[in-house]
Amino acid sequence: MSLSIQLRARQSLALTPRMQQSVRLLQLSSLEFQQELRTALDTNPFLEYDGQQPDEAAAPAEQADGAIGEAEPVIAGSVDGGATEAMTDTSASDRDEPMSGISDEPYGRGSRSNNDVDGSDPADWARMQPTLREQLHEALRMNRLSGRDREVAQLVIDALDDDGYLRQTLEELAAAVPMEPALTEEELRVALRLVQSLDRPGLAARSLSECLALQLDALDEDTPCRAVAREVVQHHLERLARREQAELQKQIGCSADDLRVACALIRKLDPKPGSHFGIAEDNYVVPDVIVRQVKNKWTVAINPAVLPRARLHRRYAELFAQSAGASHSPLAQQLQEARWLIRNAQQRFDTIQRVAECIVTHQKAFFQYGEIALKPLVLRDVADELGLHESTISRATGNKYMATPRGIFEFKHFFPRELGTESGGTCSAAAVRALLKEMIAAENVRDPLSDVTLAKMLAEQGVLVARRTVAKYRHLMKVPPAELRRQL
């Protein structure tokens, strides 16, 4: 066994800290980017909020570069002194311009500064909803109750599941809460009836049957076939699920027409009434770009609400550059990071806008005709056209959203995969889903179209897809199979 020392040369690619920050900022969503910016503003003394109003932000750059002051934007490399070379890589084209957007009435009022609590913010796009329990507690306050009765009703509300059901028995609920005198099931039953009447019919039900019955009881007494529907939900839900129409008619003793009307009435009921409250996940989207049609031309602009109101603090930077030993101070790194952040943030929005403009150019027909006009598009096509790497396009389209006259869509929505046609051409998967949606919407509800029939109808229009592909797209559109769509 022998020991030896060898030297080997090896080449490898390594990202500079600035490039790493640029890549990380690009893949963040708009809300994550705003959080990143706020953290930097709170920790870096060389960054400040840009308090300019939208009309001030639109002023020419040459007017802003006249005098030195706290409200002035700083140009990268404009600070003189021996520490400048050590702190930044200056270039004539790099500018740390204030990145403030121009407000627009339909979409927002611009970003807010650190002291402006009345301005808009990306969080303003969130639609806050009270939770189920908050809504019921608020409704309970409107009732005049004794202290004990109110406490028992609050106990019932807190025991509800998120979908609005009470899955604990009254006996278990009474035993779980020690009260003096002891809580009785009768008290809980009275409180339960009160909670069931506070808001949407069907809440605080102990079973699906009770939930549907409560909703039927809330309908007008002259509602056609309400009594038949109530009999079905109370005693024959399993037969209804198995579509045993003849047996149902025999057990209830009603006509076929009355049973059909009752079943249609039951289908309109909500089996989970609590799901309408407090939707905490995916309840808002902040668009990164806004697409409008101006003089028959589709234009793309960055959403003013997400533009960062941040800039380099010019006076602090100049005072620091003039100080002795600035190049060796720990603050030199923070000044460098501040410049990098401003440049990389601007580059982030430039890249997002370029990608959005390329998408709009390729999918122009979508904005005119809708989903059916979406063309096949892959990330490589956009990367080749813009001269960027495919991974950059992937980061620029992930968690980014586009506000259009047809709604808000994720960037990746405009990259449907390619399907072949009978003529040898191609169409997008999104267009096929749009065709399926139109076919299903126009079908006879008493004889709905099966997946095989839908595949044949698509083939007649030149689109060749397998039955399992139709089933997959139907599932993605949350459309039940033909057996469950049939109405008697």
Secondary structure, 3 states (H helix, E strand, C coil): CCCCCCCCCCCCCCCCHHHHHHHHHHHCCHHHHHHHHHHHHHHCCCEEECCCCHHHHCCCHHHHCCCCCCCCCECCCCCCCCCHHHHCCCCCCCCECCCCCCCECCCECCCCCCCCCCCCCHHHHCCCCCCHHHHHHHHHCCCCCCHHHHHHHHHHHHCCCCCCECCCCHHHHHHHCCCCCCCCHHHHHHHHHHHHCCCCCCCCECCHHHHHHHHHHCCCCCCCCHHHHHHHHHHCHHHHHCCCHHHHHHHHCCCHHHHHHHHHHHHCCCCCHHHHCCCCCCCCCCCCEEEEEECCEEEEEECHHHCCCEEECHHHHHHHHHCCCHHHCCHHHHHHHHHHHHHHHHHHHHHHHHHHHHHHHHCHHHHHHCHHHCCCCCHHHHHHHHCCCHHHHHHHHCCCEEEECCEEEEHHHHCCCEEEECCCCEEEHHHHHHHHHHHHHCCECCECCCHHHHHHHHHHCCECCCHHHHHHHHHHCCCCCHHHHCCC
